[in-house]
Amino acid sequence: MLPLFDMLAQAQDGRGIETLARQFNLSQQQAQAAVEALLPAFSQGLKRNASDPYGLSAFMSAMASGNHARYFEDATQAFSPQGVSQGNDVLGQIFGSKDLSRAVAAQAAQATGLGTQLLQQMLPAIAAMIMGGLFKQSTGQVPGARAQAGGLGADNPLGQILQEMMKQAGGAGGGAAQQPQMPQNPLGDNPWGKILEDMLGGGRQADAPPPGPQAEPQPNAQAKNPYDEIFGKMFETGRQQRDDYQKGVESIFDQFLKGMDRNR
């Protein structure tokens, strides 16, 4: 799977960033710098969603709808009222807080010299394009990703999951599905949560012993996100940022999401 920057570079037949530049009266270099400064926050938010079964279920349901593909195919639609509205919905899913979005824009402003308000206006459009790109990439519709992902075959488990979700929603395998209706409990009554549990082996087996005291972790053992093998480098930015900038992004998320129930 292509990382985020390489994916966005293919939006609108390779003119996505150029379209962003025209929309916001920026040079190509300024638009690219803005995207590079904002993508670490998207990467961080997507990874945190992927590590939370509840958040992942809601995110996958939104992506499986296919409703965002148009914003990747034609970035100008991401600036329409509907595009901005759907982009803000994506921001809410990825960031969980408008205050966090503002902080992300403020940090990117310091890094690029561009205005915070301008970067805030760019966020929904980029979010809509990213969601559309993730859908098209996962379903084998992005040329650079198709060879790496193997279409919807065994080498692309994310595409398999999306395909199953779209079938459940009444859509065709490669096209946009009907908008799923999200219930209050995505991991309870929601079929997407069940699909994820079944396909990823995330559910506890019926004959498994009841939860009890857990063994102490090994000293050098590292916690592994069970969804890493599915998303791979898909949520990486594809562009290196300074360590202090990356740590700043993580700090922003920790500050605004600590103690906040994102699922309410």
C-alpha positions, 0 to 999 in steps of 0.5 A: 500500500502507498503511504499517504503523500504518495497516494495524494500525489496521484489524486486527480490523475496527479493534479491533486496538490496542484488543485489545492494550490490553485484553490488556496492561492498558493504556489505548488511548493507552498501547497506541498509544504502544507500537505507535508506538514499536515500529514503527520497528524493524519498519520497519527490519527489514523494509526490511533483509530486502527489500534482501537477496535471501536474507532476502527469499526466506525472508520472502516464503515465510513471508508467502505461507503465509497462516498469519498472516492469522488474527492480523490478523483476530482479534488475540486469537489472537496471544496464544495459545501458537501465536500467540506461537510464530509471532510469535517466528518472525517476530521471528527473521526480521525481527530475526535476534537475540533480543538485538536484540529486547530492545534494541528493547524497551528503547529503546521503554520509554525513549520510552513510560515502559512496562516493557521486559518488557511491551514484550517480551511485546507484540513477538510479538503485533504481529509476528504481526499485522503478518505477517498484515496484510502478507499480506492487504494484498498479496492485496487483502483490506484495504479501505484498501489495496485501492483503492491496490494495485489488487487483484492486478492490474498495479498490485500486483506484490507481490500478483502474486508472492504469487499465484504463490507460492501457486499453486506451493505448491498454494493458491488465488489468494486464500486461504492456501497450504500451508506452504512447506518451506524448504530450506537455500538459499532462492536455490538450490533454493527455487522462491520465490527463482527466482520472485523472480528471474524476476519482478523481473528479478534474475537475470543473463542467460545471455548477459551477460558474466562478472563483472568490474571494475565501473565507478566509481559516479557521484558523486551516484548513490544505491544503489536497493533493487530492491524499492522499487517493489514494497513502496513505502510498505508498510514505512514506519511511517506515524507520524513519530518524532524523528530521534534515535529513528530513528537510535537504531533504526538504530544498534541494528540496526547494532550487533547485526547487524554481522558476524552471519550471519543466514542460518545 
